[in-house]
Every structure is written in structure tokens, then in C-alpha cells.
Amino acid sequence: MSERLIFHIDVNSAYLSWSAIEKLRQGARTDLREIPSIIGGDMASRHGVVLAKSIPAKAYGIVTGEPVAHALQKCPNLVLEPPNHKLYSHYSRRLMELLATFSPHIEQVSIDECYMDFTEYGHCYGSPIAAAGQIKDTVKDTLGFTVNIGISSNKLLAKMASDFQKPDKVHTLFPGEIEAKMWRLPVRELFMVGKASCAALEKLEILTIGDLANANPQILESHMKKHGRLIWEFANGIDNSPVQTEEGELKGVGNRTTLAQDAETSRDAKRVLHALCNQVSSRLQKYGQFAGIVSTEIRYASFTETSHQMQVAAATSDAETLYRHACLLFDELWNGEPIRLLGVRTSKLTDTPEPVQMTVFDYAKDWLL
């Protein structure tokens, strides 16, 4: 049995990123992610706490969870954006739908993070890093925000890895890398070590994760009961918990790309569609799947979006068949405006191709041959 391959995927400053994208879609000229800004409270009341912060805001010492009034004292020119939880749910749902096209084995643990069991699909890519890189870049190109992805053989280490340098990064933390990458960190950075646990460990002169990993677990249990044993196991990279997914099968395979330069002709757009269909076909074949439905998506330079789908005569993974259907859909959809993004998605998947009933023309062709 092959070693498990687990990804932890975490949106970088989710609330702020999602609010920034929506404001840009509405015509804003300033990206909240590029200026000192936060999500939380409002300018009039100056109440509430910081729910998310931009990287420029972080440079002022602003931290998540602090009162908005304190953040404004640190940076008087700070831009405040109130939270929009309906919007965040929308982007969270779109993210999970996109991730499910890579692997259906997903456990969503919060609105902006999830675990993905990629064990079955790791062989389809050159390496785990290459697979995670493609997922990360697809999220960025398709949805407009960045994620960090941590890679390991269990959930704990994958989560620890995703918290390394941010944003828009892929990191590994396999068991053989624990000592070099994790043990040197302060013990407070270990998952499940809160303020109370950190204070108790400091009394035992345990300051780093390495100190905790090399401590006597029985002594830890005597001071911290079962929690002491748990965090000792975590410090040693021990975690056998499964990725608890509700999905049992792959729902769809697709790919989208944001164009470096807007496509203004049908020829240019269809050249991109051809490349996308080749990529989708390759992934379908790697997964041993055949698609019964093809859909094409267009996002114009004005940021308006449109899509349409159609059923194929027989489930297929053939790139040229996918391309023909994608082009038919494109011709129905395109209104002549410059195109910013194109996407092709397949659904109604099956692991066996559907039989095709021959027509009188097929019989004639076979007879002539």
C-alpha cells in the first residue's frame, strides 16, 4: 500500500482577498490587498475586531483579533471594509467545487481551509509538489486569490507545512523533514498548543517543538493529562486521522485559464480552448474517466461571465471530441467582446465508455472500406 499523500489548502487572508476581488469586479481601482486594510468593524463606530488584514497592514503591527480602534491607532490611514459573510460563503463554495475536480476526497474544516487526500491521484503528476503547484496556480488563475498548500503523509504535518512562509506557496513536511523544519519552531506554533498549554510547557522548560518531541511523555501526561500525550505525538509528527470526506466519486474534471492578453478573435480563443481540451483529456485518461457533458465558460474583459453545457453522444475522454463540443458552445456564447478567461469543464463522469449505436452511414462506411 502506497504512503498517504495529504494536502492542506488554506486561503491567504480569505476575507480580505474575497472582499478585494469583489470590489475590483465592481469597478474599484484600488486592490485592498495592496494597501493597509482590514476586514472588521466600520469607520463610523470604530468598533469590532480585526477579522483579516493585508500584508501592508501587517507591516504596521496589526494582528488578527485585535480591536479595530487599536489597529487605527497603529495606522490612521487604515482602510476598513465590513465583512460580507454571504460573499465569503459564495467564494468558499466555488473553491471547494474547483478543488473537487482534482480530488473528490476533501474534508472542509472551515470556510477557507480543507484537507485533500491525493493518494489515488499522486501518480498522475510528476511529483507532489508539481501537483500542488498546479492546484495552487489553477485557483489563482480561476478565482483570483491565492492559497498556501502544505504536503505530507498525514493531516497534522500537512497543516503545519501550509503555515510556513506565505502567501501563494507550496511547502512539504514529510516525516523525514520534521527535525529540520519543525523542531526548531517555538512550541506555541504547534497545532493544538494554546496559551495555557504554552505556559505549562514553559514551566517545564520546554520552549521549542523539538524540546517537546524529546520530552518524557509520561511527565507530560502527569502535568497535562491526555492533552500532554497528544501534543507530544504531534511534536513527533504522529497523526493517523483520516480525511473525512462526504464525496465518494469524482464529479468533474476541468481547467480554466486567465489570458495574458485579451482574446479578440474566435481563432485566438479557440487556440486556447484546444490547449484546455488537451489538458482536460489528459486528466480524464489518467483518472480512467469518460465525460458525458462538456461545458465552456467565458469571462469577458468587463468581468461579466457566461457559460453553457451540452451532452455528448457518448461518454468520451478524446481531446478532439471535447474540443469540437467546446467550440460549438463557444460559438453560441461569444458576443464579440474581448475575452479575459476561458474554461472547459466535463461532468457526468463514468469509468466505462458508453456504447455508441451505429447509424446507416457508419454501416455504409464500413462496407465501403
N, C-alpha and C positions, 0 to 999 in steps of 0.2 A: 504493500500500500504506500503510495507516494505521500510525502510530507505535506501537511496542510499549507495552503497559501492564502493568507488573510490580509485584506486591505482595510485600513481605517481611513475614511474620507471625511474631511472636515472643511466646511466653507470658511474662507478667511473673512473675518468680521462680517458675518452674514447679514445682519440687519442693515448695517451701513452700506454694504455692497448692493443689496437689493433695492434700498431706497435710492441710491445713486443711479442705478440703471433705470429705474422708473422715471426719475426726474429728467434724465437725458432723453428718454423716449418722449417726454412731454415738451421737449424743446429747451431745457436748461443748457446753458453754455459752460457751466462750471461743474466738474465732477467732484462730488463730496469726498471721494477717496483721495483726492489730490490736494485738499486744503484741510486746515484744522477744523474738524467737525465731529459731532457726536449724534447718536440717536438717544433720545430720552428727554422728558420734560418739555417745556416750551419757553420761549424767550420772555413771554409776558409774566408768568408766575415764577420762573426760575426754580421750580420745584422738581422733585423726582430724582432718579439716579441715572448714571451713565449706563446704557444698555450695550452700546458698541461705540468704538472710536476709530478714527482714521489713523494712519501711520504718522502724518504730520501732527495730529493731536497728541499722540503718544510721546512725541518729542518734547512736549511741554510737561510731561509727567502725569498726564491724565490717565486714570486707570478705570477699568470697568467696575461698576458697583459703587463708585463714589458719588456723593451728592452733586447735582448739576451746578449748584451755587459754588461749590469748591472748584469745579472744573473751570467755571467762568472767571474765578479769581486768578487761576493759573494762566488763562488765555482769554483776555477780554474780547478779542475778535472771534472767538469760537462760534462756529455756525451750528445751531441746534435744529434738528429735524425730529418731529414727533414720530413715534413708532406707528407702523401700519401693519397690524398683525394679519389682516386679510391678504395683503400683498405678500407677506412673508410665507404664508401658507401656500399661496399660488406658486411662488418660486421653489419652495421646498418640494412640492408635488412634481413640478417639471424636472427637478434634479433627479428625484428617485425614478421617474419614468425613463429618463435618459440613461441612468446607471444600469437599469434593468436590462437594457439592450446589450450590455457587456456580460452581465451575470445576473440571473434572477435570484440568486441566493443572497439576499440583502436583509440585514436587521437594522432598521432605523431606530436610533436611540434618542434622538432629539430632532428638532426641526431642521438643524443644519449639519448633522453628522450621522454616519452609519458605518456598519461593518459589512464587508463583502467577502464571501467565501469564493475565491477564484481558483480553487484547487482543480476543478474539472477543466478549466479553460487556459491554465498556465502554459500548456504545451502549444497553444495556438500562436504564441508570441515568442520573440527571440529571447526574452528574459522577463522576470517580474518587473524590473524597472522600466523596460520598454512598454509593457502592458499598462502599468500605472501612468506612465508618461502620456500614452495615447488617451487614456481616460481623462486625465487632467487637462490636456490640450483640447479635447473634444468639448468638455464642459465650458472652458473659456471661450472657444470659438462659437459654440452654440448658444450659450446662455448669457455670456458676457461677464461672468465673475470667476474668481479663482478659488481653487481648493488646494489643500495640502493632503497628500496621501502617504500614509505610513504602511510599510510592508513587513510582514513577519509570518511566523508559523502559528501564532496564536493572537487572540484579540488584545490581550494586555500589551504585548510588545508592539503590535501594530499601532495602538493608540499612543503609546509613548513616542514612537517614531514620528507620528504625524504632528507632534507638538514641538519637534525640533525646528530649526530655522524656518521662518515664514516670510512672505507669502509665496504661493504658487510653486511649491517644492514637493519633491518626492524623496522620501528617506527610508532606508531599511534599518531594521533592528532584529536580526536573527539571533538565535541563542549564542552563537559564536562571537557576536559583536557586543554582548551585554557588558562585559568588563570594560571594554574600551570606550563605549558610547554612553552607557547608562550609569555605571557605578560612580563616576566622578561627579555626578549631579548632586545638588543639595537634596536631602531626604524629602523636603517639602514638595519636590517636583514629582514624586512617585504617586501614581494613581492610588486613591483611597487613603492618602496621608493628609489629613486636615490639620487645622491649627492645634487642636487638642492632642492629636497623635504626635505632631511635631514637637510639642512642648514635652510630652512624656519621653520621647526618644532623646531629646537634648539632655534630659536629666540622667540618661544612661550613657551620655557622651557619644551618641550616635548622630552624626552630622551629615553624612552622605549616604546615598543609596548603597554604595559599596560597604560602608560600615554596617548597615542594616543586613545586607546579604550575608555578611560573615559573622553576625552575632549569633548567640545561642538561642535557638527558637524557644526552648523551654523557659529561659529567663524572660523572653518577650511575652510569652503566654502568662507568666506569673504576674507581670505588671499590667498587661493589656488584654488578657483573656484571649478569646478566639481571634480577635482583630490583630493581635500581635503575630499569631501564626500566619494569618492571611497576608499581611504586608511583608512578612519575611519571605513567603513564597513568591509574591510579586517582585520583590527585590532580586530574587534569583530567576525571574522570568518564567515562573511556573503558573500556567493557566490552561485548563482543559475545557473551558466553557465553549459550547458550540455557538455558531452563528444561527440564531433562531429566526428563520425566515418563514413567511406565510405563503410565498410563491413556490410552486413546485415545478414549474416549467418555464422555459424561455418564451417570452411573449412576443418579442420582435427584435429585429436587427436593422440598424440604420446608421447613417452618418450624415453630418451636415458640415458645411464649411463657410466661414466668413471670407469673402473675396478680398484680396489685397487691393484690387481696383474694381469699381462697379462694372458689372457686365451690362453692356448697352445693346448687344445684338443677340439674336437667337443662336447664332453659331457659337459665340463665346460662351453663352450659358450652357449649351448642350455639350460643349467640350468638358465643362466642369461636371455635368451630370454623368457623362461617360466614365470619368475617373471615380466618381462616387459609387456608381453601379459596380465597377470592378472591385472596389473595396468591400462593398456590402456582399457581393457574390463570394468573395474570398472568405469572409467571416461565416457566411451561411455554410459553405462547404467544410470549413474547419469544424463547425459545430455539428455537421451532419444533418442540416435542416433544409427544408424546402418551403418557399413562401407562396401563399395563396393570394396575398394582397400586396400591392405596391402603392406607395403614396409619394407625392412630390410636394415640396414646400418651397415657398419663395418669400424672402423678406426684402422689401424694396429699400432704396436709399432713404426714403421718408420714414422708415422703421415700421411701416404697416406690413402685416403678414397675411399670407393666404396659403391654403393647402387643399389638396384633393386626393382621393384614392380610388383605385379600381381593382377589381378582381381579375386575376389571370386565368386563362383557360384551364391550366393545370399547374399545380404547385411546382415551383422551379427554383433553382439556385444559379441558373445560367445568366452570366453578366449581360449578354446581348439582349436576352429576353427582358430582363429587368430594365435595360436602357430603352428599349422600344416603348415599353409602357410608361416609363418616366417622361419620355419625350411627348407622348400623346397627352399626358396630364399637363406638362409644361405648356403645350400649345393652347390648351383650354384655359389655363390660369393667367398667363402673362398678359399684362395690359400695355406693354411697351415701355414702362418706366425703367430706369436704371436699377439693377439688382445688386443688393448688398450681400445676401446669403442665399445659398441653395442647399436643399436637403433631399435625401431619398431614404425612405423607411419601408421595411417589409414587415408584414404581420401575418396572422393566421398560419403559424408555422406547423410543420409536420416533419417527422423523421423518415417518412416514406413518400416518394413522389406519387401523385395521383395518376391513375391510368388515363390515357387520352384516347377517346373514341375516334377512330379514323373516319374520314369523310370519303365521298366518292372520288374526290380529287386525289386523296392520298392513295387509294387503290389504283387509280389510273397511273399515277406517277410510278408506283412500284412495278406495275405491269410493263410500262414503257422502259424502265431500267432493266 
